[in-house]
Amino acid sequence: MVADAQKALRTVDARRMAEAKRAAEQAAKEYGFSLEDVMTAGPKGSKSAPKYANPADPSQTWTGRGRKPNWLIEALDEGKSLEDMAL
């Protein structure tokens, strides 16, 4: 009985998932896109543009978001300001 109930729940979930996918495909199509276009577009986890750079090593940058990198902390401790390192 429990196995039958679990199987029925999986079937319901699979059906609802398929319905949701069809609805999403239809919504994307109304805007002239495929669902794949919509899912792969946009900055998923994309990085923001850097705002600050290490004067000693310009390849080291920071966007101004999240934890401050060690090079920035050290520069601030030495008396430099964020404006000194702004791009």
Gaussian input, Z-matrix of N, CA and C with variables (Angstrom, degrees):
# hf/3-21g

backbone

0 1
 N
 C     1     B1
 C     2     B2     1     A1
 N     3     B3     2     A2     1     D1
 C     4     B4     3     A3     2     D2
 C     5     B5     4     A4     3     D3
 N     6     B6     5     A5     4     D4
 C     7     B7     6     A6     5     D5
 C     8     B8     7     A7     6     D6
 N     9     B9     8     A8     7     D7
 C    10    B10     9     A9     8     D8
 C    11    B11    10    A10     9     D9
 N    12    B12    11    A11    10    D10
 C    13    B13    12    A12    11    D11
 C    14    B14    13    A13    12    D12
 N    15    B15    14    A14    13    D13
 C    16    B16    15    A15    14    D14
 C    17    B17    16    A16    15    D15
 N    18    B18    17    A17    16    D16
 C    19    B19    18    A18    17    D17
 C    20    B20    19    A19    18    D18
 N    21    B21    20    A20    19    D19
 C    22    B22    21    A21    20    D20
 C    23    B23    22    A22    21    D21
 N    24    B24    23    A23    22    D22
 C    25    B25    24    A24    23    D23
 C    26    B26    25    A25    24    D24
 N    27    B27    26    A26    25    D25
 C    28    B28    27    A27    26    D26
 C    29    B29    28    A28    27    D27
 N    30    B30    29    A29    28    D28
 C    31    B31    30    A30    29    D29
 C    32    B32    31    A31    30    D30
 N    33    B33    32    A32    31    D31
 C    34    B34    33    A33    32    D32
 C    35    B35    34    A34    33    D33
 N    36    B36    35    A35    34    D34
 C    37    B37    36    A36    35    D35
 C    38    B38    37    A37    36    D36
 N    39    B39    38    A38    37    D37
 C    40    B40    39    A39    38    D38
 C    41    B41    40    A40    39    D39
 N    42    B42    41    A41    40    D40
 C    43    B43    42    A42    41    D41
 C    44    B44    43    A43    42    D42
 N    45    B45    44    A44    43    D43
 C    46    B46    45    A45    44    D44
 C    47    B47    46    A46    45    D45
 N    48    B48    47    A47    46    D46
 C    49    B49    48    A48    47    D47
 C    50    B50    49    A49    48    D48
 N    51    B51    50    A50    49    D49
 C    52    B52    51    A51    50    D50
 C    53    B53    52    A52    51    D51
 N    54    B54    53    A53    52    D52
 C    55    B55    54    A54    53    D53
 C    56    B56    55    A55    54    D54
 N    57    B57    56    A56    55    D55
 C    58    B58    57    A57    56    D56
 C    59    B59    58    A58    57    D57
 N    60    B60    59    A59    58    D58
 C    61    B61    60    A60    59    D59
 C    62    B62    61    A61    60    D60
 N    63    B63    62    A62    61    D61
 C    64    B64    63    A63    62    D62
 C    65    B65    64    A64    63    D63
 N    66    B66    65    A65    64    D64
 C    67    B67    66    A66    65    D65
 C    68    B68    67    A67    66    D66
 N    69    B69    68    A68    67    D67
 C    70    B70    69    A69    68    D68
 C    71    B71    70    A70    69    D69
 N    72    B72    71    A71    70    D70
 C    73    B73    72    A72    71    D71
 C    74    B74    73    A73    72    D72
 N    75    B75    74    A74    73    D73
 C    76    B76    75    A75    74    D74
 C    77    B77    76    A76    75    D75
 N    78    B78    77    A77    76    D76
 C    79    B79    78    A78    77    D77
 C    80    B80    79    A79    78    D78
 N    81    B81    80    A80    79    D79
 C    82    B82    81    A81    80    D80
 C    83    B83    82    A82    81    D81
 N    84    B84    83    A83    82    D82
 C    85    B85    84    A84    83    D83
 C    86    B86    85    A85    84    D84
 N    87    B87    86    A86    85    D85
 C    88    B88    87    A87    86    D86
 C    89    B89    88    A88    87    D87
 N    90    B90    89    A89    88    D88
 C    91    B91    90    A90    89    D89
 C    92    B92    91    A91    90    D90
 N    93    B93    92    A92    91    D91
 C    94    B94    93    A93    92    D92
 C    95    B95    94    A94    93    D93
 N    96    B96    95    A95    94    D94
 C    97    B97    96    A96    95    D95
 C    98    B98    97    A97    96    D96
 N    99    B99    98    A98    97    D97
 C   100   B100    99    A99    98    D98
 C   101   B101   100   A100    99    D99
 N   102   B102   101   A101   100   D100
 C   103   B103   102   A102   101   D101
 C   104   B104   103   A103   102   D102
 N   105   B105   104   A104   103   D103
 C   106   B106   105   A105   104   D104
 C   107   B107   106   A106   105   D105
 N   108   B108   107   A107   106   D106
 C   109   B109   108   A108   107   D107
 C   110   B110   109   A109   108   D108
 N   111   B111   110   A110   109   D109
 C   112   B112   111   A111   110   D110
 C   113   B113   112   A112   111   D111
 N   114   B114   113   A113   112   D112
 C   115   B115   114   A114   113   D113
 C   116   B116   115   A115   114   D114
 N   117   B117   116   A116   115   D115
 C   118   B118   117   A117   116   D116
 C   119   B119   118   A118   117   D117
 N   120   B120   119   A119   118   D118
 C   121   B121   120   A120   119   D119
 C   122   B122   121   A121   120   D120
 N   123   B123   122   A122   121   D121
 C   124   B124   123   A123   122   D122
 C   125   B125   124   A124   123   D123
 N   126   B126   125   A125   124   D124
 C   127   B127   126   A126   125   D125
 C   128   B128   127   A127   126   D126
 N   129   B129   128   A128   127   D127
 C   130   B130   129   A129   128   D128
 C   131   B131   130   A130   129   D129
 N   132   B132   131   A131   130   D130
 C   133   B133   132   A132   131   D131
 C   134   B134   133   A133   132   D132
 N   135   B135   134   A134   133   D133
 C   136   B136   135   A135   134   D134
 C   137   B137   136   A136   135   D135
 N   138   B138   137   A137   136   D136
 C   139   B139   138   A138   137   D137
 C   140   B140   139   A139   138   D138
 N   141   B141   140   A140   139   D139
 C   142   B142   141   A141   140   D140
 C   143   B143   142   A142   141   D141
 N   144   B144   143   A143   142   D142
 C   145   B145   144   A144   143   D143
 C   146   B146   145   A145   144   D144
 N   147   B147   146   A146   145   D145
 C   148   B148   147   A147   146   D146
 C   149   B149   148   A148   147   D147
 N   150   B150   149   A149   148   D148
 C   151   B151   150   A150   149   D149
 C   152   B152   151   A151   150   D150
 N   153   B153   152   A152   151   D151
 C   154   B154   153   A153   152   D152
 C   155   B155   154   A154   153   D153
 N   156   B156   155   A155   154   D154
 C   157   B157   156   A156   155   D155
 C   158   B158   157   A157   156   D156
 N   159   B159   158   A158   157   D157
 C   160   B160   159   A159   158   D158
 C   161   B161   160   A160   159   D159
 N   162   B162   161   A161   160   D160
 C   163   B163   162   A162   161   D161
 C   164   B164   163   A163   162   D162
 N   165   B165   164   A164   163   D163
 C   166   B166   165   A165   164   D164
 C   167   B167   166   A166   165   D165
 N   168   B168   167   A167   166   D166
 C   169   B169   168   A168   167   D167
 C   170   B170   169   A169   168   D168
 N   171   B171   170   A170   169   D169
 C   172   B172   171   A171   170   D170
 C   173   B173   172   A172   171   D171
 N   174   B174   173   A173   172   D172
 C   175   B175   174   A174   173   D173
 C   176   B176   175   A175   174   D174
 N   177   B177   176   A176   175   D175
 C   178   B178   177   A177   176   D176
 C   179   B179   178   A178   177   D177
 N   180   B180   179   A179   178   D178
 C   181   B181   180   A180   179   D179
 C   182   B182   181   A181   180   D180
 N   183   B183   182   A182   181   D181
 C   184   B184   183   A183   182   D182
 C   185   B185   184   A184   183   D183
 N   186   B186   185   A185   184   D184
 C   187   B187   186   A186   185   D185
 C   188   B188   187   A187   186   D186
 N   189   B189   188   A188   187   D187
 C   190   B190   189   A189   188   D188
 C   191   B191   190   A190   189   D189
 N   192   B192   191   A191   190   D190
 C   193   B193   192   A192   191   D191
 C   194   B194   193   A193   192   D192
 N   195   B195   194   A194   193   D193
 C   196   B196   195   A195   194   D194
 C   197   B197   196   A196   195   D195
 N   198   B198   197   A197   196   D196
 C   199   B199   198   A198   197   D197
 C   200   B200   199   A199   198   D198
 N   201   B201   200   A200   199   D199
 C   202   B202   201   A201   200   D200
 C   203   B203   202   A202   201   D201
 N   204   B204   203   A203   202   D202
 C   205   B205   204   A204   203   D203
 C   206   B206   205   A205   204   D204
 N   207   B207   206   A206   205   D205
 C   208   B208   207   A207   206   D206
 C   209   B209   208   A208   207   D207
 N   210   B210   209   A209   208   D208
 C   211   B211   210   A210   209   D209
 C   212   B212   211   A211   210   D210
 N   213   B213   212   A212   211   D211
 C   214   B214   213   A213   212   D212
 C   215   B215   214   A214   213   D213
 N   216   B216   215   A215   214   D214
 C   217   B217   216   A216   215   D215
 C   218   B218   217   A217   216   D216
 N   219   B219   218   A218   217   D217
 C   220   B220   219   A219   218   D218
 C   221   B221   220   A220   219   D219
 N   222   B222   221   A221   220   D220
 C   223   B223   222   A222   221   D221
 C   224   B224   223   A223   222   D222
 N   225   B225   224   A224   223   D223
 C   226   B226   225   A225   224   D224
 C   227   B227   226   A226   225   D225
 N   228   B228   227   A227   226   D226
 C   229   B229   228   A228   227   D227
 C   230   B230   229   A229   228   D228
 N   231   B231   230   A230   229   D229
 C   232   B232   231   A231   230   D230
 C   233   B233   232   A232   231   D231
 N   234   B234   233   A233   232   D232
 C   235   B235   234   A234   233   D233
 C   236   B236   235   A235   234   D234
 N   237   B237   236   A236   235   D235
 C   238   B238   237   A237   236   D236
 C   239   B239   238   A238   237   D237
 N   240   B240   239   A239   238   D238
 C   241   B241   240   A240   239   D239
 C   242   B242   241   A241   240   D240
 N   243   B243   242   A242   241   D241
 C   244   B244   243   A243   242   D242
 C   245   B245   244   A244   243   D243
 N   246   B246   245   A245   244   D244
 C   247   B247   246   A246   245   D245
 C   248   B248   247   A247   246   D246
 N   249   B249   248   A248   247   D247
 C   250   B250   249   A249   248   D248
 C   251   B251   250   A250   249   D249
 N   252   B252   251   A251   250   D250
 C   253   B253   252   A252   251   D251
 C   254   B254   253   A253   252   D252
 N   255   B255   254   A254   253   D253
 C   256   B256   255   A255   254   D254
 C   257   B257   256   A256   255   D255
 N   258   B258   257   A257   256   D256
 C   259   B259   258   A258   257   D257
 C   260   B260   259   A259   258   D258

   B1=1.4487
   B2=1.5251
   B3=1.3178
   B4=1.4608
   B5=1.5216
   B6=1.3235
   B7=1.4589
   B8=1.5249
   B9=1.3232
   B10=1.4674
   B11=1.5253
   B12=1.3179
   B13=1.4599
   B14=1.5302
   B15=1.3339
   B16=1.4552
   B17=1.5284
   B18=1.3195
   B19=1.4690
   B20=1.5247
   B21=1.3287
   B22=1.4647
   B23=1.5327
   B24=1.3246
   B25=1.4644
   B26=1.5297
   B27=1.3358
   B28=1.4638
   B29=1.5217
   B30=1.3274
   B31=1.4625
   B32=1.5270
   B33=1.3219
   B34=1.4661
   B35=1.5220
   B36=1.3291
   B37=1.4679
   B38=1.5257
   B39=1.3041
   B40=1.4654
   B41=1.5255
   B42=1.3128
   B43=1.4629
   B44=1.5237
   B45=1.3196
   B46=1.4657
   B47=1.5264
   B48=1.3339
   B49=1.4572
   B50=1.5277
   B51=1.3144
   B52=1.4658
   B53=1.5293
   B54=1.3276
   B55=1.4647
   B56=1.5236
   B57=1.3208
   B58=1.4659
   B59=1.5252
   B60=1.3250
   B61=1.4639
   B62=1.5226
   B63=1.3065
   B64=1.4809
   B65=1.5252
   B66=1.3265
   B67=1.4650
   B68=1.5220
   B69=1.3202
   B70=1.4619
   B71=1.5252
   B72=1.3321
   B73=1.4664
   B74=1.5223
   B75=1.3196
   B76=1.4586
   B77=1.5239
   B78=1.3224
   B79=1.4664
   B80=1.5243
   B81=1.3256
   B82=1.4651
   B83=1.5245
   B84=1.3222
   B85=1.4634
   B86=1.5288
   B87=1.3255
   B88=1.4654
   B89=1.5274
   B90=1.3265
   B91=1.4590
   B92=1.5292
   B93=1.3223
   B94=1.4573
   B95=1.5145
   B96=1.3160
   B97=1.4628
   B98=1.5172
   B99=1.3266
   B100=1.4542
   B101=1.5289
   B102=1.3044
   B103=1.4598
   B104=1.5236
   B105=1.3195
   B106=1.4683
   B107=1.5288
   B108=1.3482
   B109=1.4632
   B110=1.5300
   B111=1.3151
   B112=1.4582
   B113=1.5276
   B114=1.3146
   B115=1.4585
   B116=1.5251
   B117=1.3215
   B118=1.4617
   B119=1.5206
   B120=1.3145
   B121=1.4665
   B122=1.5134
   B123=1.2871
   B124=1.4465
   B125=1.5097
   B126=1.2840
   B127=1.4548
   B128=1.5194
   B129=1.3086
   B130=1.4540
   B131=1.5234
   B132=1.3163
   B133=1.4300
   B134=1.4980
   B135=1.3079
   B136=1.4541
   B137=1.5070
   B138=1.2867
   B139=1.4487
   B140=1.5144
   B141=1.2925
   B142=1.4595
   B143=1.5222
   B144=1.3013
   B145=1.4595
   B146=1.5236
   B147=1.3150
   B148=1.4588
   B149=1.5217
   B150=1.3110
   B151=1.4633
   B152=1.5168
   B153=1.3333
   B154=1.4525
   B155=1.5271
   B156=1.3225
   B157=1.4577
   B158=1.5187
   B159=1.3108
   B160=1.4540
   B161=1.5278
   B162=1.3307
   B163=1.4624
   B164=1.5282
   B165=1.3241
   B166=1.4610
   B167=1.5275
   B168=1.3329
   B169=1.4605
   B170=1.5335
   B171=1.3332
   B172=1.4637
   B173=1.5325
   B174=1.3303
   B175=1.4659
   B176=1.5285
   B177=1.3360
   B178=1.4585
   B179=1.5223
   B180=1.3302
   B181=1.4611
   B182=1.5179
   B183=1.3218
   B184=1.4587
   B185=1.5154
   B186=1.3292
   B187=1.4596
   B188=1.5185
   B189=1.3198
   B190=1.4611
   B191=1.5153
   B192=1.3174
   B193=1.4548
   B194=1.5164
   B195=1.3045
   B196=1.4543
   B197=1.5228
   B198=1.3080
   B199=1.4557
   B200=1.5257
   B201=1.3019
   B202=1.4640
   B203=1.5257
   B204=1.3239
   B205=1.4672
   B206=1.5325
   B207=1.3160
   B208=1.4684
   B209=1.5205
   B210=1.3384
   B211=1.4619
   B212=1.5245
   B213=1.3267
   B214=1.4598
   B215=1.5282
   B216=1.3085
   B217=1.4644
   B218=1.5222
   B219=1.3392
   B220=1.4712
   B221=1.5235
   B222=1.3244
   B223=1.4652
   B224=1.5256
   B225=1.3246
   B226=1.4676
   B227=1.5285
   B228=1.3444
   B229=1.4683
   B230=1.5246
   B231=1.3295
   B232=1.4683
   B233=1.5237
   B234=1.3343
   B235=1.4541
   B236=1.5210
   B237=1.3273
   B238=1.4576
   B239=1.5208
   B240=1.3315
   B241=1.4628
   B242=1.5208
   B243=1.3144
   B244=1.4670
   B245=1.5292
   B246=1.3228
   B247=1.4617
   B248=1.5303
   B249=1.3340
   B250=1.4666
   B251=1.5216
   B252=1.3261
   B253=1.4603
   B254=1.5271
   B255=1.3209
   B256=1.4655
   B257=1.5164
   B258=1.3197
   B259=1.4676
   B260=1.5109
   A1=112.03
   A2=116.00
   A3=119.78
   A4=109.57
   A5=116.74
   A6=120.65
   A7=110.47
   A8=117.15
   A9=120.88
   A10=111.12
   A11=116.48
   A12=120.54
   A13=110.19
   A14=116.94
   A15=120.44
   A16=111.05
   A17=116.39
   A18=120.88
   A19=109.90
   A20=116.81
   A21=120.83
   A22=110.32
   A23=117.47
   A24=120.80
   A25=111.19
   A26=117.33
   A27=120.10
   A28=110.61
   A29=116.72
   A30=120.96
   A31=110.27
   A32=116.43
   A33=120.81
   A34=109.82
   A35=117.03
   A36=120.57
   A37=110.96
   A38=117.52
   A39=120.84
   A40=110.34
   A41=117.06
   A42=121.22
   A43=110.84
   A44=116.53
   A45=120.21
   A46=111.21
   A47=116.41
   A48=120.67
   A49=109.72
   A50=117.27
   A51=121.25
   A52=110.73
   A53=116.97
   A54=120.90
   A55=110.89
   A56=116.79
   A57=120.92
   A58=110.31
   A59=116.03
   A60=119.53
   A61=110.52
   A62=117.36
   A63=120.30
   A64=110.46
   A65=117.37
   A66=120.54
   A67=110.64
   A68=116.96
   A69=120.49
   A70=110.57
   A71=117.08
   A72=120.79
   A73=110.55
   A74=116.69
   A75=120.87
   A76=110.94
   A77=117.02
   A78=120.34
   A79=110.44
   A80=117.70
   A81=120.89
   A82=110.31
   A83=116.49
   A84=121.65
   A85=111.03
   A86=117.23
   A87=121.25
   A88=111.32
   A89=116.93
   A90=121.41
   A91=112.31
   A92=115.95
   A93=120.34
   A94=114.58
   A95=117.02
   A96=121.29
   A97=110.07
   A98=115.42
   A99=119.74
   A100=107.15
   A101=116.35
   A102=119.89
   A103=109.70
   A104=117.23
   A105=120.77
   A106=110.72
   A107=117.22
   A108=120.13
   A109=110.88
   A110=115.30
   A111=120.36
   A112=110.67
   A113=116.89
   A114=120.12
   A115=112.48
   A116=118.01
   A117=119.93
   A118=112.29
   A119=117.20
   A120=120.34
   A121=110.24
   A122=114.32
   A123=119.31
   A124=112.84
   A125=114.00
   A126=120.23
   A127=113.09
   A128=118.01
   A129=119.59
   A130=107.66
   A131=115.02
   A132=118.84
   A133=114.58
   A134=115.03
   A135=117.87
   A136=110.01
   A137=114.79
   A138=120.34
   A139=109.77
   A140=114.24
   A141=119.88
   A142=108.28
   A143=115.50
   A144=120.07
   A145=109.06
   A146=116.81
   A147=118.74
   A148=111.78
   A149=115.99
   A150=121.74
   A151=111.86
   A152=115.83
   A153=120.58
   A154=109.58
   A155=115.78
   A156=120.75
   A157=109.42
   A158=114.83
   A159=121.92
   A160=107.96
   A161=119.18
   A162=120.53
   A163=112.44
   A164=117.17
   A165=120.83
   A166=111.89
   A167=117.54
   A168=122.42
   A169=108.20
   A170=117.99
   A171=121.55
   A172=114.95
   A173=117.46
   A174=118.40
   A175=110.99
   A176=116.73
   A177=120.84
   A178=108.26
   A179=115.32
   A180=119.96
   A181=110.31
   A182=114.36
   A183=121.76
   A184=107.55
   A185=116.85
   A186=121.99
   A187=113.00
   A188=116.30
   A189=119.31
   A190=110.97
   A191=116.91
   A192=121.79
   A193=109.17
   A194=115.36
   A195=119.53
   A196=111.82
   A197=113.82
   A198=120.74
   A199=111.10
   A200=116.05
   A201=120.43
   A202=109.13
   A203=117.08
   A204=118.93
   A205=110.81
   A206=115.34
   A207=120.58
   A208=112.12
   A209=117.82
   A210=119.44
   A211=111.21
   A212=116.54
   A213=120.46
   A214=110.45
   A215=116.11
   A216=120.54
   A217=109.76
   A218=116.36
   A219=119.97
   A220=111.01
   A221=117.52
   A222=120.84
   A223=110.67
   A224=117.38
   A225=120.73
   A226=110.65
   A227=115.82
   A228=119.75
   A229=111.54
   A230=116.76
   A231=121.72
   A232=112.17
   A233=116.99
   A234=120.61
   A235=114.78
   A236=117.94
   A237=119.18
   A238=109.12
   A239=115.82
   A240=119.97
   A241=109.36
   A242=115.79
   A243=120.05
   A244=110.86
   A245=115.89
   A246=119.89
   A247=111.51
   A248=116.61
   A249=120.77
   A250=111.44
   A251=116.51
   A252=120.79
   A253=112.70
   A254=116.82
   A255=120.49
   A256=110.27
   A257=114.71
   A258=119.62
   A259=110.88
   D1=-46.66
   D2=-179.57
   D3=-62.93
   D4=-41.26
   D5=179.74
   D6=-63.23
   D7=-39.06
   D8=177.58
   D9=-64.45
   D10=-40.90
   D11=179.94
   D12=-66.44
   D13=-41.47
   D14=178.52
   D15=-64.22
   D16=-40.15
   D17=178.45
   D18=-64.59
   D19=-41.70
   D20=179.08
   D21=-63.17
   D22=-41.04
   D23=178.68
   D24=-64.33
   D25=-41.18
   D26=177.94
   D27=-63.65
   D28=-38.63
   D29=178.89
   D30=-64.57
   D31=-43.96
   D32=178.62
   D33=-62.69
   D34=-44.73
   D35=179.17
   D36=-61.91
   D37=-43.24
   D38=-179.81
   D39=-63.75
   D40=-40.42
   D41=178.98
   D42=-65.56
   D43=-43.79
   D44=179.39
   D45=-65.74
   D46=-36.73
   D47=178.12
   D48=-64.41
   D49=-42.77
   D50=178.93
   D51=-64.24
   D52=-39.63
   D53=177.56
   D54=-64.63
   D55=-41.22
   D56=179.02
   D57=-64.42
   D58=-40.12
   D59=179.11
   D60=-64.57
   D61=-44.07
   D62=178.28
   D63=-61.46
   D64=-41.60
   D65=179.32
   D66=-64.19
   D67=-40.93
   D68=179.25
   D69=-66.66
   D70=-40.75
   D71=177.43
   D72=-61.52
   D73=-42.33
   D74=179.78
   D75=-64.97
   D76=-42.78
   D77=179.64
   D78=-63.39
   D79=-42.88
   D80=178.49
   D81=-63.90
   D82=-40.22
   D83=-178.93
   D84=-62.99
   D85=-35.96
   D86=179.32
   D87=-62.49
   D88=-25.49
   D89=178.12
   D90=-97.86
   D91=3.47
   D92=177.01
   D93=85.98
   D94=22.08
   D95=-179.86
   D96=-124.54
   D97=161.45
   D98=170.30
   D99=-92.13
   D100=163.72
   D101=178.26
   D102=-62.59
   D103=-37.29
   D104=178.12
   D105=-63.08
   D106=-41.01
   D107=177.26
   D108=-57.85
   D109=-44.48
   D110=-177.38
   D111=-68.36
   D112=-40.99
   D113=-176.26
   D114=-71.85
   D115=-29.93
   D116=-178.40
   D117=-95.60
   D118=-10.52
   D119=-178.96
   D120=-80.87
   D121=163.47
   D122=173.63
   D123=85.54
   D124=165.31
   D125=-175.37
   D126=-86.37
   D127=69.17
   D128=176.95
   D129=-69.62
   D130=108.93
   D131=179.69
   D132=68.90
   D133=16.34
   D134=-178.55
   D135=-72.56
   D136=153.62
   D137=-178.97
   D138=-86.51
   D139=147.78
   D140=173.50
   D141=-76.04
   D142=162.54
   D143=177.61
   D144=-67.26
   D145=139.43
   D146=178.84
   D147=-65.11
   D148=143.43
   D149=179.16
   D150=-112.35
   D151=-20.95
   D152=-175.84
   D153=-133.79
   D154=147.39
   D155=177.94
   D156=-135.44
   D157=149.44
   D158=177.08
   D159=-73.21
   D160=119.44
   D161=-179.58
   D162=-60.70
   D163=-31.35
   D164=-179.77
   D165=-76.81
   D166=-26.82
   D167=-179.68
   D168=-147.25
   D169=89.56
   D170=-175.44
   D171=-60.29
   D172=-12.00
   D173=176.96
   D174=-74.71
   D175=-16.48
   D176=176.84
   D177=-90.37
   D178=115.71
   D179=-177.68
   D180=-127.60
   D181=167.38
   D182=177.12
   D183=-144.49
   D184=139.47
   D185=-177.68
   D186=-82.64
   D187=-13.53
   D188=-175.17
   D189=93.43
   D190=2.18
   D191=179.32
   D192=-115.65
   D193=148.26
   D194=176.77
   D195=78.51
   D196=-164.63
   D197=-177.30
   D198=-67.34
   D199=139.26
   D200=178.61
   D201=-70.83
   D202=136.39
   D203=177.71
   D204=-70.42
   D205=157.68
   D206=-177.32
   D207=-58.59
   D208=-39.75
   D209=-179.06
   D210=-61.40
   D211=-34.06
   D212=179.51
   D213=-72.80
   D214=-43.79
   D215=178.85
   D216=-59.39
   D217=-44.54
   D218=179.73
   D219=-63.21
   D220=-42.22
   D221=179.97
   D222=-64.34
   D223=-40.70
   D224=178.41
   D225=-65.39
   D226=-38.17
   D227=177.53
   D228=-65.24
   D229=-28.64
   D230=179.14
   D231=-80.39
   D232=-1.44
   D233=176.51
   D234=102.51
   D235=-0.73
   D236=177.53
   D237=-76.79
   D238=160.11
   D239=178.62
   D240=-110.90
   D241=166.84
   D242=177.00
   D243=-59.88
   D244=-36.83
   D245=179.96
   D246=-61.52
   D247=-30.47
   D248=178.65
   D249=-64.79
   D250=-26.31
   D251=-175.82
   D252=-108.17
   D253=4.22
   D254=-178.79
   D255=-67.89
   D256=144.50
   D257=177.51
   D258=-85.39

